[in-house]
Amino acid sequence: MAASLRPIVSLLLGVALLLAGTGLQITLLPLRGSAEGFSTLALGVIGSAYYVGFVTGCMTGPYVILRAGHIRAFTALVAIAAAAVLGYGLAPDPVAWAIFRGITGFSLAGFYLVIESWLNDRAGNDTRGLVMSAYVMVNLSAMAAGQMLVTIYPVDGYRSFILAGILTVLAIVPVAITRSAQPAPITIVSFRPWHLFEAAPVALVGSFMIGVALGAFWALGPVSVGADGFSVTEVAAFMSIAVVGGALAQWPAGRLSDRIDRRLVLLTMLSGAAVVSLVLFLLAPMGSLLVALGFLFGAFALPGYSLAAAHGYDKTANADMVPTAATLLLANGLGAIAGPLIAAALMERIGPRALFVFMAAAQALLAAYVFYRTRVQPSLAAPEKTEFDFAMTAEVGAVVPTEELNPADEYVAVPEPYQPPEEEQREKAEEVGLVPEPEPEDEERR
C-alpha cells in the first residue's frame, strides 16, 4: 500500500494544505461575520456564493485548464484563492465577502479538476481505487483539522485569515515542484438531468435535497451553535466532529447498501439525521453531549450523497458514468446554493436555532420521497448493482471516475502540451547560443 501511495504524496500534501485552509474558513467566516454585525441573511448569501462559484467552476474549469495547461491554471487558481482569503480581513463587508467566497468556490473547483485528473494519471488500474480513497480521506481529515485551527487566534482579529492564506498558498509548492509528468486527460462536464431523473429519480432529488440541508449546515452551523453562547472551541469541535462522524460512517453504510436496497439505507440515514437535528433544536445541548450529537449528525447526514450517487450509478450504463456524475454534482451544488438562503431567512424570523428545524424538515421531506419511491419501484437485485465505491461517490472526486479515462470518449479532453510563442522560443534559444545572430549583410539585404 505504501508503495502505491508514494508517487502521490506531494499531491496529497497539496490537498491537505489547501483544504486545511478551507476548513478554517468554514468555521471562521460565520463567526467573524456575526462579530462584525452581519445579518443572518447576509451570512446565508455569503454561504450560497461559495456554491455559485463552485458550480460555475465545475462547468467552465475544464476549458480554463485546456487553455492554460494544468500547472499554470492550478497555480493561478490557488493563488487567487489565497488572495481572496486575505481579502476577508481587508474588507469586512457582506458584499465583498460574497464576491470573495464565490471566487474561492470557483478556484477550488479548478483545483479539484487538476488534482483528480493527476491522481488518475499516477494510479494504475490495480491501485486507482486505493489512490482515490486515500485522496478522499485526506480531504475529509484536512477539512476536520482545519476547522479546529479557528481556536488558535481570536475570531475578531486578522491572524486567522493570514493563517488560512498561508496554508492555501503553500498548497502550490508540493504540486509545482513535483517531478510527475503531464496529468491525465480531464473530463468535460456534461449534464443530463432529465435522463437521470427518468432512470433514478431518488439519485437526482436526493442529491439536490442533501445539498439543501448540508449547504445550510456548512454555511450557518457555526452561527446557530455559537448563538447559544458556546465558545469558539466548542463550535469548532462540533463542526469538526460532524466531519469525522460522516467519514467513519461512509464505508459501513455503503457496504450495507450493497446487500439491501440502497434506498432503504438512505431512508434510515435521513430519518436518523432528521431526529438528531430535532434533538439539537429542542435540547440546546452543552459540552460532551453537543459533541456527541454533532458526531451522530455527521454519521447520519454526510453519507447521504454517497448513497444517492451509488443508487444513480446502479441505473447508469458504463458509457454514461461521467455525465451522471456531473449531473449529481450539479444538483447537489444547486441545492447548496438554495439551502443557506432559505435557512437564513427562517433564522432571521424565528431565531438562530431554526437552522436545525430547517435541516430536519429538508431531510424528512426527502425521506418521505424515498419511502414513496420504494413503494412504487422495486429494488434492484444484488447482481445488477455496481459495487459501492467510496471514492467514486464522494462529493469530491465526483466528476473524475475511478477507472482509467479513455481519451476517445466524447466527455474526455486531452490537454495539449504548452507551447511558448515563437518569439519566446527564439529568445530562449539565442540565450543559449542555438540560434545564430543574422549577419550584417543579411540585414542590409532586408
C-alpha positions as semicolon CSV with decimal commas, in nm:
position;residue;x (nm);y (nm);z (nm)
1;M;0,000;0,000;0,000
2;A;0,282;0,243;0,088
3;A;0,443;0,179;-0,250
4;S;0,116;0,263;-0,426
5;L;0,077;0,592;-0,242
6;R;0,440;0,707;-0,256
7;P;0,413;0,864;-0,607
8;I;0,124;1,085;-0,499
9;V;0,248;1,202;-0,158
10;S;0,329;1,551;-0,289
11;L;-0,017;1,583;-0,445
12;L;-0,189;1,469;-0,125
13;L;0,020;1,716;0,073
14;G;-0,101;1,997;-0,150
15;V;-0,460;1,878;-0,098
16;A;-0,413;1,868;0,280
17;L;-0,270;2,220;0,295
18;L;-0,536;2,380;0,079
19;L;-0,829;2,205;0,245
20;A;-0,698;2,277;0,594
21;G;-0,718;2,644;0,497
22;T;-1,064;2,584;0,351
23;G;-1,184;2,408;0,666
24;L;-1,062;2,700;0,874
25;Q;-1,269;2,936;0,661
26;I;-1,586;2,726;0,702
27;T;-1,596;2,794;1,075
28;L;-1,418;3,129;1,082
29;L;-1,631;3,324;0,834
30;P;-1,973;3,279;1,001
31;L;-1,828;3,351;1,345
32;R;-1,634;3,656;1,228
33;G;-1,931;3,778;1,025
34;S;-2,151;3,761;1,333
35;A;-1,890;3,953;1,530
36;E;-1,889;4,219;1,256
37;G;-2,267;4,254;1,285
38;F;-2,361;4,086;0,955
39;S;-2,725;3,979;0,942
40;T;-2,808;3,609;0,925
41;L;-2,943;3,660;0,574
42;A;-2,613;3,818;0,469
43;L;-2,427;3,518;0,608
44;G;-2,661;3,290;0,412
45;V;-2,586;3,480;0,092
46;I;-2,213;3,450;0,161
47;G;-2,252;3,074;0,212
48;S;-2,453;3,038;-0,110
49;A;-2,196;3,242;-0,304
50;Y;-1,936;2,972;-0,249
51;Y;-2,153;2,714;-0,423
52;V;-2,239;2,954;-0,705
53;G;-1,867;2,984;-0,769
54;F;-1,813;2,611;-0,731
55;V;-2,086;2,515;-0,979
56;T;-1,955;2,775;-1,224
57;G;-1,604;2,634;-1,182
58;C;-1,722;2,280;-1,248
59;M;-1,879;2,391;-1,577
60;T;-1,604;2,624;-1,702
61;G;-1,293;2,498;-1,520
62;P;-1,206;2,232;-1,780
63;Y;-1,184;2,497;-2,051
64;V;-0,959;2,715;-1,834
65;I;-0,726;2,418;-1,786
66;L;-0,729;2,334;-2,157
67;R;-0,638;2,692;-2,240
68;A;-0,357;2,742;-1,989
69;G;-0,244;2,391;-1,904
70;H;-0,276;2,205;-1,575
71;I;0,011;2,362;-1,382
72;R;-0,044;2,720;-1,496
73;A;-0,420;2,700;-1,431
74;F;-0,365;2,531;-1,095
75;T;-0,110;2,788;-0,980
76;A;-0,326;3,081;-1,088
77;L;-0,644;2,946;-0,927
78;V;-0,483;2,861;-0,593
79;A;-0,305;3,198;-0,583
80;I;-0,638;3,372;-0,646
81;A;-0,799;3,165;-0,368
82;A;-0,520;3,272;-0,130
83;A;-0,572;3,637;-0,224
84;A;-0,945;3,601;-0,157
85;V;-0,873;3,468;0,193
86;L;-0,663;3,773;0,274
87;G;-0,932;3,996;0,127
88;Y;-1,176;3,897;0,403
89;G;-0,962;4,070;0,661
90;L;-0,911;4,380;0,449
91;A;-1,276;4,432;0,354
92;P;-1,516;4,313;0,628
93;D;-1,825;4,382;0,419
94;P;-2,102;4,134;0,323
95;V;-2,091;4,217;-0,049
96;A;-1,713;4,189;-0,064
97;W;-1,721;3,864;0,131
98;A;-1,983;3,715;-0,105
99;I;-1,758;3,801;-0,401
100;F;-1,452;3,653;-0,229
101;R;-1,648;3,340;-0,138
102;G;-1,763;3,293;-0,496
103;I;-1,404;3,330;-0,615
104;T;-1,296;3,069;-0,360
105;G;-1,560;2,824;-0,484
106;F;-1,458;2,874;-0,846
107;S;-1,090;2,828;-0,761
108;L;-1,150;2,512;-0,561
109;A;-1,349;2,357;-0,844
110;G;-1,049;2,405;-1,074
111;F;-0,820;2,271;-0,801
112;Y;-1,023;1,951;-0,774
113;L;-1,024;1,903;-1,152
114;V;-0,644;1,929;-1,174
115;I;-0,570;1,715;-0,869
116;E;-0,819;1,441;-0,955
117;S;-0,705;1,408;-1,315
118;W;-0,346;1,398;-1,193
119;L;-0,425;1,126;-0,939
120;N;-0,590;0,922;-1,213
121;D;-0,272;0,960;-1,416
122;R;-0,045;0,844;-1,132
123;A;-0,258;0,542;-1,041
124;G;-0,264;0,212;-1,223
125;N;-0,579;0,011;-1,284
126;D;-0,500;-0,208;-0,984
127;T;-0,438;0,085;-0,746
128;R;-0,683;0,350;-0,867
129;G;-0,947;0,271;-0,606
130;L;-0,690;0,285;-0,325
131;V;-0,542;0,611;-0,452
132;M;-0,877;0,788;-0,487
133;S;-0,997;0,659;-0,149
134;A;-0,678;0,791;0,015
135;Y;-0,745;1,124;-0,155
136;V;-1,098;1,143;-0,016
137;M;-0,979;1,051;0,335
138;V;-0,709;1,320;0,322
139;N;-0,976;1,563;0,203
140;L;-1,209;1,490;0,494
141;S;-0,928;1,478;0,754
142;A;-0,785;1,812;0,642
143;M;-1,129;1,975;0,649
144;A;-1,190;1,849;1,003
145;A;-0,846;1,955;1,125
146;G;-0,871;2,294;0,954
147;Q;-1,189;2,379;1,141
148;M;-1,010;2,332;1,473
149;L;-0,747;2,588;1,368
150;V;-1,003;2,860;1,435
151;T;-0,925;2,818;1,806
152;I;-0,563;2,939;1,772
153;Y;-0,630;3,311;1,729
154;P;-0,917;3,538;1,835
155;V;-1,203;3,537;1,585
156;D;-1,225;3,917;1,582
157;G;-0,862;3,959;1,473
158;Y;-0,695;3,917;1,135
159;R;-0,438;3,648;1,211
160;S;-0,672;3,356;1,134
161;F;-0,716;3,494;0,782
162;I;-0,340;3,515;0,744
163;L;-0,306;3,154;0,862
164;A;-0,570;3,038;0,614
165;G;-0,394;3,235;0,337
166;I;-0,057;3,081;0,424
167;L;-0,198;2,728;0,413
168;T;-0,372;2,798;0,084
169;V;-0,073;2,944;-0,096
170;L;0,161;2,673;0,036
171;A;-0,056;2,418;-0,144
172;I;0,107;2,538;-0,468
173;V;0,454;2,425;-0,361
174;P;0,421;2,043;-0,349
175;V;0,238;2,038;-0,682
176;A;0,466;2,291;-0,854
177;I;0,789;2,106;-0,768
178;T;0,666;1,753;-0,828
179;R;0,850;1,559;-1,098
180;S;0,529;1,393;-1,219
181;A;0,461;1,406;-1,590
182;Q;0,173;1,590;-1,759
183;P;-0,154;1,499;-1,583
184;A;-0,412;1,274;-1,739
185;P;-0,688;1,395;-1,970
186;I;-0,958;1,598;-1,797
187;T;-1,331;1,538;-1,801
188;I;-1,555;1,780;-1,987
189;V;-1,864;1,830;-1,773
190;S;-2,192;1,730;-1,937
191;F;-2,531;1,738;-1,765
192;R;-2,831;1,512;-1,830
193;P;-3,081;1,584;-1,551
194;W;-3,392;1,455;-1,728
195;H;-3,218;1,137;-1,836
196;L;-3,104;1,071;-1,480
197;F;-3,445;1,160;-1,334
198;E;-3,613;0,905;-1,558
199;A;-3,362;0,635;-1,463
200;A;-3,307;0,710;-1,092
201;P;-3,524;0,991;-0,951
202;V;-3,406;0,923;-0,594
203;A;-3,047;0,991;-0,701
204;L;-3,124;1,331;-0,856
205;V;-3,378;1,453;-0,600
206;G;-3,165;1,312;-0,318
207;S;-2,852;1,493;-0,436
208;F;-3,042;1,821;-0,454
209;M;-3,213;1,795;-0,114
210;I;-2,897;1,677;0,058
211;G;-2,727;1,983;-0,087
212;V;-3,009;2,199;0,055
213;A;-2,962;2,058;0,407
214;L;-2,584;2,035;0,418
215;G;-2,524;2,362;0,234
216;A;-2,719;2,535;0,512
217;F;-2,528;2,339;0,776
218;W;-2,181;2,434;0,649
219;A;-2,275;2,798;0,592
220;L;-2,472;2,864;0,911
221;G;-2,393;2,583;1,156
222;P;-2,128;2,784;1,343
223;V;-2,369;3,079;1,373
224;S;-2,652;2,866;1,509
225;V;-2,436;2,685;1,764
226;G;-2,245;2,999;1,858
227;A;-2,568;3,189;1,925
228;D;-2,630;2,966;2,229
229;G;-2,324;3,108;2,400
230;F;-2,083;2,828;2,317
231;S;-1,713;2,910;2,295
232;V;-1,523;2,915;1,968
233;T;-1,355;2,589;2,073
234;E;-1,692;2,418;2,126
235;V;-1,824;2,543;1,793
236;A;-1,511;2,423;1,612
237;A;-1,529;2,085;1,789
238;F;-1,895;2,045;1,688
239;M;-1,824;2,120;1,321
240;S;-1,511;1,904;1,310
241;I;-1,665;1,603;1,481
242;A;-1,950;1,609;1,230
243;V;-1,696;1,558;0,951
244;V;-1,529;1,276;1,147
245;G;-1,864;1,104;1,205
246;G;-1,950;1,130;0,836
247;A;-1,615;0,992;0,729
248;L;-1,641;0,693;0,962
249;A;-1,997;0,610;0,857
250;Q;-1,941;0,629;0,480
251;W;-1,793;0,284;0,431
252;P;-2,024;0,070;0,652
253;A;-2,333;0,247;0,516
254;G;-2,213;0,192;0,160
255;R;-2,128;-0,174;0,211
256;L;-2,467;-0,234;0,373
257;S;-2,633;-0,074;0,071
258;D;-2,458;-0,331;-0,149
259;R;-2,655;-0,604;0,028
260;I;-3,000;-0,444;0,057
261;D;-3,194;-0,175;-0,126
262;R;-2,977;0,139;-0,120
263;R;-3,290;0,349;-0,085
264;L;-3,375;0,177;0,244
265;V;-3,028;0,256;0,380
266;L;-3,065;0,615;0,261
267;L;-3,411;0,632;0,422
268;T;-3,268;0,512;0,753
269;M;-2,981;0,763;0,744
270;L;-3,211;1,052;0,655
271;S;-3,451;0,961;0,935
272;G;-3,164;0,945;1,184
273;A;-3,028;1,282;1,069
274;A;-3,374;1,440;1,099
275;V;-3,417;1,307;1,454
276;V;-3,073;1,429;1,564
277;S;-3,146;1,771;1,412
278;L;-3,468;1,795;1,613
279;V;-3,283;1,694;1,931
280;L;-3,026;1,967;1,867
281;F;-3,312;2,215;1,831
282;L;-3,508;2,107;2,137
283;L;-3,233;2,039;2,390
284;A;-2,970;2,304;2,314
285;P;-2,711;2,051;2,444
286;M;-2,384;2,155;2,601
287;G;-2,035;2,011;2,644
288;S;-1,978;1,646;2,560
289;L;-2,345;1,596;2,464
290;L;-2,311;1,865;2,197
291;V;-2,005;1,691;2,056
292;A;-2,177;1,350;2,068
293;L;-2,479;1,483;1,880
294;G;-2,250;1,650;1,628
295;F;-2,086;1,314;1,565
296;L;-2,424;1,143;1,523
297;F;-2,549;1,415;1,290
298;G;-2,242;1,378;1,068
299;A;-2,266;0,998;1,075
300;F;-2,629;1,005;0,961
301;A;-2,627;1,308;0,728
302;L;-2,294;1,309;0,545
303;P;-2,314;0,963;0,378
304;G;-2,642;1,065;0,214
305;Y;-2,482;1,199;-0,103
306;S;-2,270;0,886;-0,145
307;L;-2,575;0,660;-0,113
308;A;-2,779;0,869;-0,358
309;A;-2,490;0,874;-0,605
310;A;-2,437;0,498;-0,576
311;H;-2,807;0,445;-0,650
312;G;-2,770;0,663;-0,959
313;Y;-2,470;0,465;-1,081
314;D;-2,666;0,143;-1,038
315;K;-2,906;0,270;-1,304
316;T;-2,637;0,410;-1,535
317;A;-2,455;0,242;-1,823
318;N;-2,075;0,249;-1,804
319;A;-2,057;0,484;-2,101
320;D;-2,276;0,739;-1,918
321;M;-2,092;0,744;-1,584
322;V;-1,927;1,082;-1,642
323;P;-2,245;1,277;-1,733
324;T;-2,426;1,105;-1,443
325;A;-2,151;1,208;-1,201
326;A;-2,156;1,564;-1,333
327;T;-2,535;1,587;-1,308
328;L;-2,531;1,461;-0,948
329;L;-2,267;1,717;-0,854
330;L;-2,462;1,997;-1,026
331;A;-2,784;1,900;-0,845
332;N;-2,601;1,895;-0,513
333;G;-2,443;2,233;-0,583
334;L;-2,774;2,393;-0,680
335;G;-2,928;2,260;-0,361
336;A;-2,638;2,402;-0,160
337;I;-2,699;2,742;-0,319
338;A;-3,065;2,743;-0,216
339;G;-3,024;2,591;0,132
340;P;-2,836;2,873;0,308
341;L;-3,069;3,137;0,165
342;I;-3,386;2,963;0,286
343;A;-3,237;2,869;0,623
344;A;-3,107;3,222;0,681
345;A;-3,450;3,370;0,613
346;L;-3,605;3,131;0,869
347;M;-3,334;3,206;1,123
348;E;-3,397;3,579;1,096
349;R;-3,770;3,525;1,150
350;I;-3,765;3,252;1,416
351;G;-3,417;3,259;1,568
352;P;-3,071;3,104;1,520
353;R;-3,182;2,756;1,624
354;A;-3,429;2,745;1,334
355;L;-3,140;2,607;1,130
356;F;-3,184;2,266;1,291
357;V;-3,560;2,269;1,226
358;F;-3,490;2,354;0,864
359;M;-3,239;2,069;0,827
360;A;-3,478;1,827;0,996
361;A;-3,758;1,932;0,759
362;A;-3,541;1,902;0,447
363;Q;-3,423;1,554;0,543
364;A;-3,770;1,441;0,650
365;L;-3,919;1,555;0,318
366;L;-3,652;1,364;0,129
367;A;-3,707;1,059;0,348
368;A;-4,079;1,069;0,266
369;Y;-3,999;1,085;-0,107
370;V;-3,752;0,797;-0,082
371;F;-4,012;0,589;0,106
372;Y;-4,266;0,663;-0,168
373;R;-4,023;0,552;-0,437
374;T;-3,957;0,223;-0,256
375;R;-4,332;0,156;-0,273
376;V;-4,373;0,225;-0,647
377;Q;-4,046;0,088;-0,786
378;P;-3,893;-0,247;-0,689
379;S;-3,533;-0,263;-0,574
380;L;-3,251;-0,391;-0,790
381;A;-3,121;-0,739;-0,738
382;A;-2,769;-0,753;-0,593
383;P;-2,605;-0,873;-0,920
384;E;-2,746;-0,568;-1,101
385;K;-2,579;-0,322;-0,865
386;T;-2,243;-0,159;-0,903
387;E;-2,022;-0,221;-0,601
388;F;-2,017;0,076;-0,363
389;D;-1,707;0,284;-0,430
390;F;-1,617;0,530;-0,155
391;A;-1,405;0,746;-0,384
392;M;-1,644;0,749;-0,679
393;T;-1,945;0,850;-0,470
394;A;-1,779;1,121;-0,259
395;E;-1,869;1,483;-0,330
396;V;-1,503;1,537;-0,413
397;G;-1,386;1,309;-0,691
398;A;-1,740;1,304;-0,826
399;V;-1,661;1,413;-1,182
400;V;-1,344;1,211;-1,236
401;P;-1,425;0,837;-1,230
402;T;-1,201;0,587;-1,056
403;E;-1,140;0,389;-1,372
404;E;-0,892;0,479;-1,643
405;L;-1,012;0,765;-1,861
406;N;-1,046;0,691;-2,231
407;P;-0,925;0,985;-2,445
408;A;-1,155;0,865;-2,723
409;D;-1,461;0,926;-2,503
410;E;-1,664;1,231;-2,608
411;Y;-1,659;1,356;-2,247
412;V;-1,282;1,340;-2,211
413;A;-1,048;1,609;-2,346
414;V;-0,675;1,560;-2,394
415;P;-0,480;1,873;-2,292
416;E;-0,218;1,983;-2,542
417;P;0,135;2,047;-2,411
418;Y;0,205;2,415;-2,357
419;Q;0,397;2,572;-2,647
420;P;0,551;2,915;-2,589
421;P;0,506;3,177;-2,863
422;E;0,766;3,162;-3,143
423;E;0,927;3,487;-3,026
424;E;0,975;3,349;-2,676
425;Q;1,121;3,024;-2,812
426;R;1,366;3,217;-3,033
427;E;1,480;3,441;-2,747
428;K;1,548;3,143;-2,522
429;A;1,734;2,965;-2,800
430;E;1,951;3,272;-2,864
431;E;2,036;3,294;-2,494
432;V;2,198;2,951;-2,508
433;G;2,357;3,007;-2,849
434;L;2,138;2,771;-3,051
435;V;2,020;3,037;-3,300
436;P;2,298;3,246;-3,464
437;E;2,256;3,619;-3,490
438;P;2,185;3,733;-3,850
439;E;2,489;3,852;-4,045
440;P;2,515;4,230;-4,109
441;E;2,494;4,183;-4,485
442;D;2,179;3,981;-4,438
443;E;2,030;4,276;-4,255
444;E;2,130;4,514;-4,538
445;R;1,965;4,292;-4,797
446;R;1,646;4,308;-4,595
